[in-house]
Amino acid sequence: MLSTKFRDCCWSYVANTGRCFRTRRKEHQQNLKNYTRGLNIANHAWQNNHSMNFEGAIVIDKGNYRV
């Protein structure tokens, strides 16, 4: 699981993924940059002119997955 916050509001984004943390973070960055429709994180960012603090993203639980 990973967690990151928006820079411009109090909302946080928490995701459960079995993918490598760095890979998933890059995918989210690309989704926001390209405004991938249908993704809640991209919708919120674009509709509210918010940005994510990806540098502050953390792994909150890794279970048996890779980091």
Secondary structure as GFF3:
##gff-version 3
##sequence-region A 1 67
A	DSSP	beta_strand	2	5	.	.	.	ID=ss1
A	DSSP	beta_strand	12	15	.	.	.	ID=ss2
A	DSSP	alpha_helix	21	34	.	.	.	ID=ss3
A	DSSP	alpha_helix	40	48	.	.	.	ID=ss4
A	DSSP	three_ten_helix	54	56	.	.	.	ID=ss5
A	DSSP	beta_strand	58	59	.	.	.	ID=ss6
###
